[in-house]
Amino acid sequence: MSTAGGQAPATGDEPVGVLVSRASQQISELVREEMRLARAEMTQKGKRFGKGGGLFGAAGLVGFLAAQASVATCIAALALVLPLWAAALIVTAVLAAVAGVAALAGRKQIAKAGAPAPEQTIDSVKADLAEVKERARR
């Protein structure tokens, strides 16, 4: 029996249909909230993986340029005397250092992202299930 405004009676003796309806509505809201949380968490992780992948790509490109410079260094060393060779070696060393820094930064971003699973959402769902089980025992 319900009172005016669709509210249940204050006695706590609500009909089973009302309780089932309320539980169904609360479960639906809970699932929607958990999905929003999972979406937000996966978006954040995706951004980190994207940054890390981009930095690894940059490291690969700069590493390739360093290899090209190394080849040019060898050619210059064989063709000419010290000045051209020394200049090519300096360029090679700088490009290799840039590649190393980019690779380390990319690895750091990938490590920050962690496992590609919505860990916070999983923990939240586990807590929700434990709460539902506890209330069902009462």
VOLUMBA-480234 format. One record per residue (C-alpha): residue number from 1; residue in one letter; y, z, x. Coordinates in steps of 0.2 Angstrom, whole numbers, plus 2048, in hexadecimal, padded with zeros to 3 digits. Layout:
<domis>
+-----+--------+-----+-----+-----+
| num | residu |   y |   z |   x |
+-----+--------+-----+-----+-----+
| NUM |      A |   Y |   Z |   X |
...
+-----+--------+-----+-----+-----+
</domis>
This chain:
<domis>
+-----+--------+-----+-----+-----+
| num | residu |   y |   z |   x |
+-----+--------+-----+-----+-----+
|   1 |      M | 800 | 800 | 800 |
|   2 |      S | 811 | 7FB | 807 |
|   3 |      T | 822 | 802 | 804 |
|   4 |      A | 832 | 7F8 | 801 |
|   5 |      G | 837 | 7EC | 80F |
|   6 |      G | 825 | 7E9 | 813 |
|   7 |      Q | 823 | 7F9 | 81D |
|   8 |      A | 813 | 802 | 81D |
|   9 |      P | 812 | 814 | 816 |
|  10 |      A | 817 | 822 | 821 |
|  11 |      T | 806 | 82B | 81E |
|  12 |      G | 7FD | 820 | 82B |
|  13 |      D | 7F0 | 81B | 81E |
|  14 |      E | 7F4 | 808 | 820 |
|  15 |      P | 7E8 | 7FB | 818 |
|  16 |      V | 7DC | 7F3 | 824 |
|  17 |      G | 7E4 | 7E2 | 820 |
|  18 |      V | 7F5 | 7E8 | 826 |
|  19 |      L | 7EE | 7EF | 836 |
|  20 |      V | 7E4 | 7DF | 83A |
|  21 |      S | 7F4 | 7D5 | 836 |
|  22 |      R | 7FE | 7E0 | 841 |
|  23 |      A | 7F1 | 7E0 | 84F |
|  24 |      S | 7F0 | 7CD | 84E |
|  25 |      Q | 803 | 7CB | 84F |
|  26 |      Q | 804 | 7D7 | 85E |
|  27 |      I | 7F6 | 7CE | 867 |
|  28 |      S | 7FF | 7BD | 864 |
|  29 |      E | 80F | 7C4 | 86B |
|  30 |      L | 806 | 7CC | 87A |
|  31 |      V | 7FD | 7BB | 87E |
|  32 |      R | 80E | 7B2 | 87D |
|  33 |      E | 816 | 7BE | 888 |
|  34 |      E | 808 | 7BE | 895 |
|  35 |      M | 809 | 7AB | 895 |
|  36 |      R | 81C | 7AB | 898 |
|  37 |      L | 819 | 7B7 | 8A7 |
|  38 |      A | 80B | 7AC | 8AE |
|  39 |      R | 817 | 79D | 8AC |
|  40 |      A | 825 | 7A6 | 8B5 |
|  41 |      E | 81A | 7AC | 8C3 |
|  42 |      M | 812 | 79B | 8C6 |
|  43 |      T | 823 | 793 | 8C7 |
|  44 |      Q | 828 | 79F | 8D4 |
|  45 |      K | 818 | 79C | 8DE |
|  46 |      G | 81A | 789 | 8DC |
|  47 |      K | 82B | 789 | 8E3 |
|  48 |      R | 825 | 793 | 8F3 |
|  49 |      F | 816 | 787 | 8F5 |
|  50 |      G | 823 | 778 | 8F3 |
|  51 |      K | 82E | 77F | 901 |
|  52 |      G | 820 | 783 | 90C |
|  53 |      G | 818 | 771 | 90A |
|  54 |      G | 829 | 769 | 90D |
|  55 |      L | 82C | 773 | 91D |
|  56 |      F | 81A | 76E | 923 |
|  57 |      G | 81F | 75C | 91F |
|  58 |      A | 82E | 75E | 929 |
|  59 |      A | 824 | 766 | 937 |
|  60 |      G | 818 | 757 | 937 |
|  61 |      L | 827 | 74A | 937 |
|  62 |      V | 830 | 753 | 946 |
|  63 |      G | 81F | 755 | 94F |
|  64 |      F | 81C | 743 | 94D |
|  65 |      L | 82E | 73F | 954 |
|  66 |      A | 829 | 74B | 963 |
|  67 |      A | 81A | 741 | 966 |
|  68 |      Q | 824 | 731 | 966 |
|  69 |      A | 831 | 739 | 972 |
|  70 |      S | 823 | 73F | 97D |
|  71 |      V | 81C | 72D | 97F |
|  72 |      A | 82E | 727 | 982 |
|  73 |      T | 82F | 735 | 990 |
|  74 |      C | 81F | 72E | 998 |
|  75 |      I | 825 | 71C | 998 |
|  76 |      A | 836 | 722 | 99E |
|  77 |      A | 82E | 72C | 9AC |
|  78 |      L | 824 | 71D | 9B2 |
|  79 |      A | 832 | 710 | 9B0 |
|  80 |      L | 841 | 719 | 9B8 |
|  81 |      V | 845 | 728 | 9C3 |
|  82 |      L | 84A | 739 | 9BD |
|  83 |      P | 859 | 738 | 9B3 |
|  84 |      L | 852 | 72E | 9A4 |
|  85 |      W | 842 | 738 | 9A5 |
|  86 |      A | 84A | 749 | 9A5 |
|  87 |      A | 855 | 744 | 996 |
|  88 |      A | 845 | 73E | 98C |
|  89 |      L | 83C | 74E | 991 |
|  90 |      I | 84A | 759 | 98A |
|  91 |      V | 84A | 74F | 979 |
|  92 |      T | 837 | 752 | 978 |
|  93 |      A | 839 | 764 | 97B |
|  94 |      V | 846 | 766 | 96E |
|  95 |      L | 83C | 75C | 961 |
|  96 |      A | 82D | 767 | 964 |
|  97 |      A | 836 | 777 | 963 |
|  98 |      V | 83D | 771 | 952 |
|  99 |      A | 82C | 76C | 94C |
| 100 |      G | 825 | 77E | 951 |
| 101 |      V | 833 | 787 | 948 |
| 102 |      A | 831 | 77C | 938 |
| 103 |      A | 81E | 77F | 938 |
| 104 |      L | 820 | 792 | 93A |
| 105 |      A | 82D | 792 | 92C |
| 106 |      G | 821 | 788 | 921 |
| 107 |      R | 812 | 794 | 925 |
| 108 |      K | 81D | 7A3 | 920 |
| 109 |      Q | 821 | 79B | 90F |
| 110 |      I | 80F | 797 | 90B |
| 111 |      A | 80A | 7A9 | 910 |
| 112 |      K | 818 | 7B0 | 905 |
| 113 |      A | 812 | 7A6 | 8F6 |
| 114 |      G | 801 | 7AF | 8F7 |
| 115 |      A | 7F2 | 7A9 | 8EC |
| 116 |      P | 7F5 | 79C | 8DF |
| 117 |      A | 7F1 | 7A8 | 8D1 |
| 118 |      P | 7FD | 7B1 | 8C5 |
| 119 |      E | 7F9 | 7C3 | 8CC |
| 120 |      Q | 806 | 7CC | 8C3 |
| 121 |      T | 800 | 7C5 | 8B2 |
| 122 |      I | 7EE | 7C8 | 8B6 |
| 123 |      D | 7F2 | 7DB | 8BA |
| 124 |      S | 7FC | 7DB | 8AA |
| 125 |      V | 7EE | 7D4 | 89F |
| 126 |      K | 7E2 | 7E1 | 8A7 |
| 127 |      A | 7EE | 7EF | 8A2 |
| 128 |      D | 7EF | 7E8 | 891 |
| 129 |      L | 7DD | 7E7 | 88F |
| 130 |      A | 7DA | 7F9 | 895 |
| 131 |      E | 7E8 | 7FF | 888 |
| 132 |      V | 7DF | 7F5 | 87A |
| 133 |      K | 7CE | 7FD | 87F |
| 134 |      E | 7D6 | 80E | 880 |
| 135 |      R | 7DE | 80D | 86F |
| 136 |      A | 7CE | 806 | 867 |
| 137 |      R | 7C4 | 815 | 86D |
| 138 |      R | 7D0 | 821 | 863 |
+-----+--------+-----+-----+-----+
</domis>
